[in-house]
Structures are given as structure tokens and as C-alpha cells.
Amino acid sequence: MLALSGITVSYGDRRVLHGVDVTVARGELLAVLGANGCGKSTLLRAAAGLEPAARGGVRVDGEPAGPLDIAMIFQHIHLVRRRSVLDNVCAGALGRLGLGQSLVPALFPKALREEAMACLDRVGLADRAHERAGRLSGGQQQRVAVARALCQRPRVLLADEPVSALDPAASEHVLALLAELAHDERLAVLAVLHQPSLAARHADRVVGLREGRVVLDGQPRQNVDVLYQPTVVKAAS
């Protein structure tokens, strides 16, 4: 289980997250929804340790999160386009390789390449392993990024707007894959999304943020319109 407790993040005098509590069980895909600027991506970055929190903690299965417990899939995929798909997936394991092995893809161990091939097979791209990553479509590149994250052997998978640049068909495919990984591999998967309809079709649960606070937590098909309504500022009397 991923447990975010009392996460508070500020940028200067502006507080972005106000003591947010979120849990994601193993085997669950949780979608985080909300309007632009509500703190969705900040929450994800705090969970990954990429954004320092003024207060709060991140625990995985009851223990403080370690550097290899959580893998993150970014909105911008960050593949090395000139490298092969297989080399890109192997890069997910760099954190557990020695310095010498991690510098040159040709030195990646055979066992790692076999593991990376298994990860590619899991996302349906084993047949593209030796192509340059830059030749794949956007949806295929995002699936390579998922395979790269799996090669890290995480217990938690974070996805920051993973389908924002994809067409509708590719978006459905990637979200279905994330849900399948949560259910079949018993991963805790937390995905920031802009599309409530995608969350309704694929997520097990939805958390809604508004102005840095959790305002709903429940079934993905509930009414989420409140998250996208403009804030009303009352005039002083």
C-alpha cells in the first residue's frame, strides 16, 4: 500500500497542498482528478520524492518509501529516441546496476536484457524490442515507458498525465494497461488524469483535489463537476 500522510507543499508564500492524505492499495488503480492548478502533479511529485514537502510522509507497505519502491511515468516520456526500445527498458534497472555496467548499454547483463524483454512482452511490444524508440508511435512510446518502469521492480507505479498527448484509442489502451498491471501484478497505481471519462472506465477509485485539498474520495462514476467549477471569491462585507 502507498500511504501519503499530511502532505503539505508550499512555493514561497503560496501553499499548494494542504495536509493531503491519500492511500492506494496494492491491486488498485487510483485516479487523481481536478482542475489545472489544484495540486495534482505536485502531489504525485511529492509521492515520488521529487518535490520536497514541508510536512507529511510517504510510506510503502508501512515502511518509509525507498528509492526503488516507486517508479514514475512522466507526461513527457523521456525515452532516448536513438536507442533501441530494449535499451530504453533496461534503463529502468540502472538504480541496481554497478556504475560500470550502467554507463554503456552494451554492458547490460544478459539477465537484465531477458527481464526487459519480459517487461516489453507484458506491454505487448516484444516484437519492437530492437527498433529505435523514436520510430514508435506516441502510444507505443508510452507503453515502452511503462515497461521501463516495470523493469525497476517497483511496488508503486505513479503516472503523471500519461495520456495527455495521445489520441483517444491510444489513451484507452494505456489506461487499460495500467489497470491490468494494478490488478494482475498487485501494484499500487496512482495516475493523475484530466479526463473524468477515462477514470470512470478504468479506475477503481477516484480522489478529487480542489485548491490543494481532497474534496472527494470514492467511486469513479460519481459526479465530479464540483472539481472543475470556478472558485467564487466572496466580497468583504
C-alpha positions in Angstrom: 0.0 0.0 0.0 1.1 3.5 -0.8 0.2 6.0 2.1 0.6 9.7 1.7 0.0 11.4 5.1 -0.4 15.1 5.7 1.4 16.2 2.5 1.9 19.9 2.6 3.8 21.7 -0.1 4.4 25.5 -0.5 6.0 27.6 -3.1 7.2 30.7 -1.2 4.1 32.2 0.5 1.7 30.2 -1.7 0.5 26.8 -0.2 -0.2 24.3 -3.0 -1.2 21.3 -0.9 -2.8 21.5 2.5 -2.1 18.4 4.5 -3.3 15.9 1.9 -4.0 12.3 2.9 -4.2 9.6 0.2 -3.9 5.9 0.3 -3.6 3.4 -2.7 -3.9 -0.3 -2.0 -2.0 -2.9 -3.8 -4.1 -4.1 -6.8 -5.8 -0.7 -7.1 -5.7 2.0 -9.8 -6.5 5.3 -8.2 -7.1 8.3 -10.5 -6.5 11.8 -9.2 -8.7 14.4 -10.8 -9.1 18.2 -10.6 -8.8 21.4 -12.5 -5.5 22.9 -13.6 -3.6 24.3 -10.6 -5.3 22.2 -8.0 -2.1 20.4 -7.0 -2.5 17.0 -8.8 1.0 16.9 -10.3 2.6 18.4 -7.2 1.1 15.6 -5.1 2.5 13.0 -7.5 5.9 14.6 -7.4 5.8 14.7 -3.6 5.0 11.0 -3.6 8.0 10.3 -5.8 10.3 12.3 -3.7 10.8 14.9 -6.5 9.1 17.7 -4.6 10.1 18.4 -1.1 7.2 18.6 1.3 7.2 21.0 4.2 5.2 18.4 6.2 4.0 14.9 5.7 5.3 11.4 4.9 5.3 8.8 2.2 5.2 5.1 3.2 5.0 1.9 1.2 3.7 -1.2 2.9 4.1 0.5 6.2 7.7 1.5 5.8 9.3 4.8 4.7 9.4 4.8 0.9 12.8 3.8 -0.5 14.4 5.0 -3.9 13.4 1.7 -5.7 9.9 1.3 -4.2 8.3 3.8 -6.5 8.5 4.1 -10.3 7.2 7.1 -12.2 5.8 7.5 -15.7 6.0 11.1 -16.8 3.8 13.2 -19.1 6.9 13.7 -21.3 8.1 10.2 -21.9 11.9 10.9 -21.9 12.9 8.0 -24.0 16.3 8.1 -25.7 15.0 8.1 -29.2 18.2 7.0 -30.9 18.5 4.0 -28.6 16.7 0.7 -29.1 13.4 0.0 -27.3 15.1 -2.7 -25.4 17.9 -0.4 -24.2 15.4 2.1 -23.0 13.6 -0.5 -20.9 16.9 -1.8 -19.5 17.4 1.8 -18.2 14.7 1.2 -15.6 17.2 -1.1 -13.8 20.1 1.4 -13.6 19.5 2.0 -9.9 20.5 -1.5 -9.1 23.4 -1.9 -11.5 27.1 -1.1 -10.8 28.5 2.1 -12.2 30.5 0.3 -14.9 27.5 -1.7 -16.2 25.2 1.3 -16.2 27.3 3.6 -18.4 27.2 1.6 -21.6 24.1 -0.3 -22.9 26.4 -3.0 -24.5 27.4 -3.9 -21.0 23.9 -4.6 -19.7 23.9 -8.1 -18.3 22.1 -10.9 -20.2 19.7 -11.4 -17.2 18.7 -7.8 -17.4 18.0 -7.9 -21.1 15.9 -11.0 -20.6 14.0 -9.3 -17.8 13.5 -6.2 -20.0 12.2 -8.4 -22.8 9.6 -9.9 -20.4 8.5 -6.3 -19.4 8.1 -5.5 -23.1 6.1 -8.6 -23.7 3.9 -7.6 -20.7 3.0 -4.4 -22.5 2.7 -6.0 -25.9 5.8 -4.7 -27.6 8.3 -7.6 -27.5 8.3 -7.6 -31.3 9.6 -4.0 -31.4 12.5 -4.5 -29.0 15.3 -3.8 -31.5 13.8 -0.8 -33.2 14.8 2.7 -32.4 12.4 4.2 -29.8 12.0 7.3 -31.9 10.3 5.3 -34.7 7.3 4.2 -32.5 4.0 6.0 -32.3 3.2 8.1 -29.2 1.0 5.4 -27.7 3.7 2.7 -28.3 6.4 5.0 -26.7 4.2 5.4 -23.6 3.9 1.7 -23.3 7.7 1.5 -23.6 7.8 3.9 -20.7 5.5 1.6 -18.7 7.8 -1.3 -19.4 10.8 0.7 -18.3 9.0 1.5 -15.0 8.2 -2.2 -14.6 11.9 -3.1 -15.1 12.6 -1.1 -11.9 10.6 -3.7 -10.0 8.6 -1.2 -8.1 5.8 -1.8 -5.6 4.1 1.5 -6.6 3.6 3.0 -10.0 2.9 6.7 -10.5 1.7 8.2 -13.8 1.6 11.9 -14.3 -1.0 12.6 -17.1 0.3 9.6 -19.0 -2.2 10.0 -21.9 -2.4 13.8 -22.3 -0.5 13.7 -25.7 -2.2 10.6 -27.0 -5.2 10.1 -29.3 -8.4 8.6 -27.8 -7.6 5.0 -28.9 -4.1 5.1 -27.5 -5.3 6.7 -24.3 -7.8 3.8 -23.7 -5.1 1.3 -24.4 -2.6 2.9 -21.9 -5.2 3.3 -19.1 -6.4 -0.3 -19.6 -2.8 -1.5 -19.3 -2.3 0.5 -16.1 -5.5 -1.0 -14.6 -4.4 -4.5 -15.7 -1.0 -4.1 -14.1 -2.6 -3.0 -10.9 -4.9 -5.9 -10.8 -2.6 -8.7 -12.1 0.7 -7.6 -10.7 -0.7 -6.3 -7.4 0.9 -2.9 -7.9 -0.5 0.2 -6.2 -1.0 2.6 -9.2 -1.7 6.3 -8.8 -2.5 8.2 -12.0 -3.1 11.9 -12.5 -5.7 12.4 -15.2 -7.5 15.3 -16.9 -10.3 13.1 -18.3 -13.0 12.1 -15.9 -14.5 9.8 -18.5 -11.3 7.7 -18.7 -11.2 7.5 -14.9 -14.8 6.3 -14.9 -14.0 3.5 -17.3 -10.7 2.3 -15.9 -10.0 3.4 -12.3 -11.1 1.5 -9.2 -11.3 4.7 -7.2 -11.1 8.5 -7.7 -9.7 11.2 -5.5 -10.6 14.8 -6.4 -8.5 17.8 -5.5 -9.6 21.4 -5.3 -7.3 24.2 -4.2 -4.9 21.7 -2.7 -7.4 19.8 -0.6 -9.1 16.4 -1.1 -12.8 17.2 -1.7 -14.0 13.7 -2.8 -12.8 10.1 -2.5 -14.9 7.3 -3.8 -16.3 5.5 -6.8 -15.0 6.7 -10.2 -18.5 7.2 -11.6 -19.6 9.8 -9.1 -20.3 13.3 -10.1 -17.0 15.2 -10.3 -18.3 18.5 -11.7 -17.5 20.3 -8.4 -13.8 19.8 -9.1 -14.0 21.9 -12.3 -16.3 24.8 -11.2 -14.6 28.2 -10.8 -13.8 29.4 -7.3 -16.2 32.0 -6.1 -14.5 34.8 -4.2 -16.8 36.5 -1.7 -16.5 40.2 -1.4 -15.7 41.5 2.1 -18.7 43.0 3.9 
